[in-house]
Amino acid sequence: MLRFDSGRICLDLVATGAYESEQLDTAAQVGQWLLGVGLVPRGTPLAGLDADWPRRFVELRRCIGQLIQAELGGAPGGAPAALDRVNALAAAPPPGVRAIRSADGGLVRTLSRAPDCGALLAAVARDAVDLLTDPEARARLRQCEGDNCRLLYLDTSRGRRRRWCSSEVCGNRERVARHRRRVAAL
């Protein structure tokens, strides 16, 4: 079950490791994630997509997760090897984008050529660098308060009081549990 409600591409990647089963086991799953997160527009060929891509994306996920946990845990100097790896990946050029006319005449985003793994990793790594170096965005970083949920998200609520990764998922579970506790207490 891929989720795309964290507010950032890099956090959506970290979310793929928050479940009991691996979400990026196969090249096909990586392709689905890239499409779902919007890094690759529909119809973009991923000719180079092979069995090495899952390993590389999982490695980046681990590094980003370590950096974010260090920040949330009040240890901003933590995970120096992870920081070096994210910086190295972010240095590569991301996929080139361009606008073209669709069949109905509107503009749609496409990539200038079929992206390779390094370019897509660079786009995700740059998103992590942007998040972690922006004090305002970093201050909005939260971990879901839902039972058994480890998802991270960017709190963009007006009062910055969002408690769950998703109101529809963890928020709804909490409201149902609260209702059941009230009914049981009667």
C-alpha positions as CSV (number, residue, x, y, z in Angstrom):
1,M,0.0,0.0,0.0
2,L,1.9,3.0,-1.2
3,R,1.0,6.3,0.5
4,F,1.6,9.8,-0.9
5,D,0.3,12.1,1.9
6,S,3.4,13.2,3.7
7,G,3.8,16.5,1.9
8,R,7.3,15.8,0.5
9,I,8.8,13.4,-2.0
10,C,11.6,12.4,0.3
11,L,9.1,11.7,3.1
12,D,7.0,9.6,0.8
13,L,10.1,7.5,0.1
14,V,10.7,7.1,3.8
15,A,7.1,6.0,4.2
16,T,7.8,3.0,1.9
17,G,9.8,1.5,4.7
18,A,7.3,2.1,7.5
19,Y,5.4,-1.1,7.0
20,E,5.9,-4.7,8.0
21,S,6.6,-5.7,4.4
22,E,9.0,-4.0,2.0
23,Q,7.2,-1.7,-0.4
24,L,10.1,-1.4,-2.8
25,D,11.1,-5.0,-3.3
26,T,10.9,-5.1,-7.1
27,A,11.7,-2.9,-10.0
28,A,7.9,-2.7,-10.8
29,Q,7.2,-1.4,-7.3
30,V,9.8,1.3,-7.7
31,G,8.2,2.2,-11.0
32,Q,4.8,2.5,-9.4
33,W,6.2,4.6,-6.6
34,L,8.0,7.0,-9.1
35,L,4.7,7.4,-11.0
36,G,2.6,7.8,-7.8
37,V,4.9,10.4,-6.3
38,G,4.9,12.4,-9.5
39,L,8.6,12.1,-10.4
40,V,7.8,10.3,-13.6
41,P,4.8,11.5,-15.7
42,R,2.4,8.8,-17.0
43,G,3.6,7.2,-20.2
44,T,7.3,7.9,-19.5
45,P,9.4,4.9,-20.5
46,L,11.6,3.5,-17.8
47,A,13.8,1.4,-20.1
48,G,16.7,1.3,-17.6
49,L,14.5,0.1,-14.7
50,D,16.1,-3.1,-13.4
51,A,16.6,-5.2,-10.3
52,D,19.3,-2.7,-9.0
53,W,16.9,0.2,-8.6
54,P,15.1,-1.1,-5.5
55,R,18.4,-1.6,-3.7
56,R,19.5,2.0,-4.5
57,F,16.2,3.6,-3.5
58,V,16.1,1.6,-0.3
59,E,19.6,2.8,0.5
60,L,18.6,6.4,-0.1
61,R,15.4,5.8,2.0
62,R,17.6,4.5,4.9
63,C,19.9,7.5,4.7
64,I,17.1,10.1,4.6
65,G,15.3,8.3,7.5
66,Q,18.5,8.4,9.6
67,L,18.9,12.1,9.0
68,I,15.3,12.9,9.8
69,Q,15.3,10.8,12.9
70,A,18.5,12.6,14.1
71,E,16.8,16.0,13.5
72,L,13.6,14.9,15.3
73,G,15.6,13.4,18.1
74,G,17.5,16.6,18.8
75,A,20.8,15.2,17.4
76,P,21.3,17.4,14.3
77,G,25.0,16.3,14.0
78,G,24.0,12.6,13.9
79,A,24.2,10.3,10.9
80,P,27.3,11.8,9.2
81,A,27.7,8.9,6.7
82,A,24.0,9.2,5.7
83,L,24.5,13.0,5.1
84,D,27.5,12.3,2.9
85,R,25.5,9.7,0.9
86,V,22.5,12.0,0.4
87,N,24.8,14.9,-0.6
88,A,26.6,12.7,-3.1
89,L,23.3,11.6,-4.7
90,A,21.9,15.1,-4.7
91,A,25.0,16.3,-6.7
92,A,23.9,14.4,-9.8
93,P,21.8,16.1,-12.4
94,P,18.0,15.5,-11.9
95,P,15.8,14.5,-14.9
96,G,15.3,17.3,-17.4
97,V,11.7,18.4,-17.7
98,R,9.8,20.2,-20.4
99,A,6.2,21.2,-21.2
100,I,4.4,19.9,-24.3
101,R,0.9,20.2,-25.7
102,S,-1.4,17.4,-25.0
103,A,-4.1,16.2,-27.4
104,D,-6.6,18.7,-26.0
105,G,-4.1,21.6,-26.4
106,G,-3.2,22.0,-22.7
107,L,0.3,21.9,-21.4
108,V,1.6,18.7,-19.7
109,R,4.9,17.9,-18.1
110,T,7.2,15.4,-19.7
111,L,10.8,14.4,-19.3
112,S,13.3,15.4,-21.9
113,R,14.5,11.8,-22.1
114,A,14.0,8.5,-20.3
115,P,15.4,9.0,-16.8
116,D,18.1,6.9,-15.4
117,C,18.2,5.8,-11.8
118,G,20.8,8.3,-10.7
119,A,18.8,11.2,-12.0
120,L,15.7,10.1,-10.1
121,L,17.7,9.4,-6.9
122,A,19.1,13.0,-7.3
123,A,15.7,14.5,-7.4
124,V,14.7,12.7,-4.2
125,A,18.0,13.5,-2.5
126,R,17.7,17.2,-3.5
127,D,14.2,17.2,-1.9
128,A,15.7,15.9,1.3
129,V,18.4,18.5,1.2
130,D,15.8,21.2,0.6
131,L,13.7,19.9,3.5
132,L,16.6,19.6,6.0
133,T,18.2,22.9,5.2
134,D,15.0,25.0,5.3
135,P,14.4,25.9,9.0
136,E,10.7,26.6,8.4
137,A,10.0,23.3,6.7
138,R,12.2,21.4,9.2
139,A,10.1,22.9,12.0
140,R,7.0,21.4,10.4
141,L,8.4,17.9,10.4
142,R,6.3,15.5,12.5
143,Q,5.9,11.8,13.3
144,C,2.4,10.4,13.3
145,E,0.8,10.0,16.7
146,G,-1.3,7.1,15.5
147,D,-1.0,3.7,17.3
148,N,1.7,1.6,15.5
149,C,2.3,4.3,12.8
150,R,5.8,5.5,12.2
151,L,5.1,7.7,9.2
152,L,6.6,11.2,8.9
153,Y,4.9,14.1,7.4
154,L,5.1,17.9,7.0
155,D,2.5,19.7,9.1
156,T,1.0,22.3,6.8
157,S,-2.2,22.8,8.9
158,R,-3.0,26.4,9.8
159,G,-2.4,26.0,13.6
160,R,0.4,23.5,13.2
161,R,-1.6,21.1,15.4
162,R,-1.9,18.1,13.0
163,R,-1.4,14.9,14.9
164,W,-1.7,12.2,12.2
165,C,-0.1,11.4,8.9
166,S,-3.6,11.2,7.5
167,S,-6.9,12.2,8.9
168,E,-8.6,9.5,6.8
169,V,-6.3,6.7,8.1
170,C,-4.8,7.2,11.5
171,G,-7.1,10.1,12.5
172,N,-10.1,8.0,11.7
173,R,-8.7,5.0,13.7
174,E,-8.2,7.3,16.7
175,R,-11.7,8.8,16.5
176,V,-13.2,5.3,16.3
177,A,-11.2,4.1,19.2
178,R,-12.2,7.2,21.3
179,H,-15.8,6.6,20.4
180,R,-15.6,2.9,21.5
181,R,-13.9,3.9,24.8
182,R,-16.8,6.4,25.5
183,V,-19.4,3.8,24.7
184,A,-17.7,1.1,26.8
185,A,-17.6,3.6,29.8
186,L,-21.4,4.1,29.7
